Amino acid sequence: MNNTNLYKIGLILMLVINGVLIFMMLRGPKMPPPNEGGLMEKISEKLDLNEEQKKKYFELALDHSKKVAKLEAEQRKMVKDYFDNLKTNNSAGEKEVLAQIESLEGDKITVTYQHFKDLKSLCNESQLAHFDQIIADVLRVLVSDQKQPNMPPRNR
């Protein structure tokens, strides 16, 4: 077998493999939406919310998600601007930008606190018995020191 035949076979094999991979990506299982089966569902199940409560809770959760996403986008931009000052050696206004970043972090905490306060107001007496445990679980997630799973390790 000479080299040109070997290259032809290798090329055809790679084309077939790429075709199969493309087909699998297009026809494969779809990823669930981010909140499907996620935290909202778990909280709803633990509190044993009825259908009307679920509807109100999911509306509250959607509103909360939008508010937090907006604040996080603003915060990312501010942090980028803050560190861009290193490139330009512009130290004027550093403290003001840092104060704005801190303010946005406080706003996120306030929005989240209000969200859970609103959720608590939806609960009846029997559901309130489970509410403290849910807050404890949420706090573990909010204040955990664990890195996001999609972050690469630092020792690379």
C-alpha positions as CSV (number, residue, x, y, z in Angstrom):
1,M,0.0,0.0,0.0
2,N,1.6,3.3,-1.0
3,N,1.3,6.6,0.8
4,T,-1.3,8.2,-1.4
5,N,-3.7,5.3,-0.8
6,L,-3.1,5.5,2.9
7,Y,-3.8,9.3,2.9
8,K,-7.0,8.7,0.9
9,I,-8.3,6.1,3.3
10,G,-7.4,8.4,6.3
11,L,-9.1,11.4,4.7
12,I,-12.3,9.3,4.0
13,L,-12.3,7.9,7.5
14,M,-11.9,11.4,9.0
15,L,-14.8,12.7,6.8
16,V,-17.0,9.9,7.9
17,I,-16.2,10.4,11.6
18,N,-16.8,14.2,11.3
19,G,-20.1,13.5,9.5
20,V,-21.2,11.2,12.3
21,L,-20.2,13.7,14.9
22,I,-22.2,16.5,13.2
23,F,-25.2,14.2,12.9
24,M,-25.0,13.3,16.6
25,M,-24.7,17.0,17.6
26,L,-27.7,18.0,15.5
27,R,-29.9,15.0,16.4
28,G,-28.6,14.1,19.8
29,P,-30.4,14.7,23.1
30,K,-31.2,18.3,23.8
31,M,-29.9,20.0,27.0
32,P,-32.7,20.9,29.4
33,P,-33.4,24.5,30.1
34,P,-31.2,25.8,33.0
35,N,-33.9,25.8,35.6
36,E,-35.7,22.6,34.6
37,G,-35.3,20.2,37.5
38,G,-33.1,22.8,39.1
39,L,-33.2,24.8,42.3
40,M,-36.7,26.2,41.6
41,E,-38.2,22.7,41.3
42,K,-36.4,21.5,44.4
43,I,-37.6,24.4,46.5
44,S,-41.1,23.9,45.1
45,E,-41.1,20.2,46.0
46,K,-39.6,20.7,49.4
47,L,-42.2,23.3,50.3
48,D,-44.9,21.2,48.6
49,L,-46.3,24.3,46.8
50,N,-49.8,24.0,45.3
51,E,-50.3,24.9,41.6
52,E,-51.3,28.5,42.3
53,Q,-48.3,29.0,44.6
54,K,-46.0,27.4,42.1
55,K,-47.2,29.8,39.4
56,K,-46.6,32.8,41.6
57,Y,-43.2,31.4,42.8
58,F,-42.0,30.7,39.2
59,E,-43.0,34.3,38.3
60,L,-41.0,35.6,41.3
61,A,-38.1,33.4,40.4
62,L,-38.0,34.6,36.8
63,D,-38.2,38.2,37.9
64,H,-35.4,37.5,40.5
65,S,-33.2,35.9,37.8
66,K,-33.7,38.8,35.4
67,K,-32.7,41.3,38.1
68,V,-29.7,39.4,39.2
69,A,-28.5,38.8,35.6
70,K,-28.8,42.6,35.0
71,L,-26.8,43.4,38.1
72,E,-24.2,40.8,37.3
73,A,-23.8,42.2,33.8
74,E,-23.3,45.7,35.2
75,Q,-20.8,44.3,37.7
76,R,-18.8,42.4,35.1
77,K,-18.5,45.6,33.1
78,M,-17.5,47.6,36.1
79,V,-14.8,45.0,37.1
80,K,-13.5,45.0,33.6
81,D,-13.3,48.8,33.6
82,Y,-11.6,48.7,37.0
83,F,-8.9,46.4,35.8
84,D,-8.6,48.3,32.5
85,N,-7.2,51.1,34.6
86,L,-4.1,49.0,35.0
87,K,-3.5,49.2,31.2
88,T,-3.8,52.9,31.1
89,N,-2.1,53.6,34.5
90,N,-5.2,55.7,35.3
91,S,-5.7,55.6,39.0
92,A,-8.1,58.4,39.1
93,G,-11.5,57.2,40.2
94,E,-10.4,53.7,41.3
95,K,-12.1,54.1,44.7
96,E,-15.3,55.3,43.1
97,V,-15.5,52.4,40.7
98,L,-14.7,49.9,43.5
99,A,-17.5,51.5,45.6
100,Q,-19.9,51.0,42.7
101,I,-18.9,47.4,42.3
102,E,-19.4,46.9,46.1
103,S,-22.8,48.6,45.8
104,L,-23.8,46.2,43.0
105,E,-22.9,43.2,45.1
106,G,-25.0,44.7,47.9
107,D,-27.9,45.1,45.4
108,K,-27.7,41.5,44.4
109,I,-27.9,40.4,48.1
110,T,-30.8,42.7,48.7
111,V,-32.7,41.4,45.6
112,T,-32.1,37.8,46.7
113,Y,-33.2,38.6,50.2
114,Q,-36.4,40.2,48.9
115,H,-37.0,37.2,46.6
116,F,-37.0,34.8,49.5
117,K,-39.0,37.2,51.7
118,D,-41.7,37.1,48.9
119,L,-41.5,33.3,48.7
120,K,-42.0,33.1,52.4
121,S,-45.1,35.3,52.1
122,L,-46.6,32.7,49.7
123,C,-46.2,29.8,52.2
124,N,-48.8,28.5,54.6
125,E,-48.1,27.4,58.1
126,S,-47.1,23.8,57.2
127,Q,-44.8,25.0,54.5
128,L,-43.1,27.5,56.8
129,A,-41.9,24.6,58.8
130,H,-39.6,23.6,55.9
131,F,-38.7,27.2,54.9
132,D,-35.8,27.6,57.4
133,Q,-34.1,24.4,56.0
134,I,-34.5,25.8,52.5
135,I,-32.8,29.1,53.5
136,A,-30.0,27.1,55.2
137,D,-29.5,25.1,52.0
138,V,-29.6,28.2,49.8
139,L,-27.1,30.0,52.1
140,R,-24.7,27.1,51.8
141,V,-24.8,27.6,48.0
142,L,-24.6,31.4,48.2
143,V,-21.7,31.6,50.6
144,S,-19.8,28.5,49.6
145,D,-16.1,28.9,48.8
146,Q,-16.3,26.4,46.0
147,K,-15.4,27.6,42.5
148,Q,-17.8,27.4,39.6
149,P,-17.5,23.9,37.9
150,N,-16.6,25.4,34.5
151,M,-13.6,27.3,35.9
152,P,-10.3,25.8,34.9
153,P,-7.9,24.9,37.7
154,R,-5.3,27.6,38.5
155,N,-2.3,25.3,38.4
156,R,-2.4,24.8,34.6
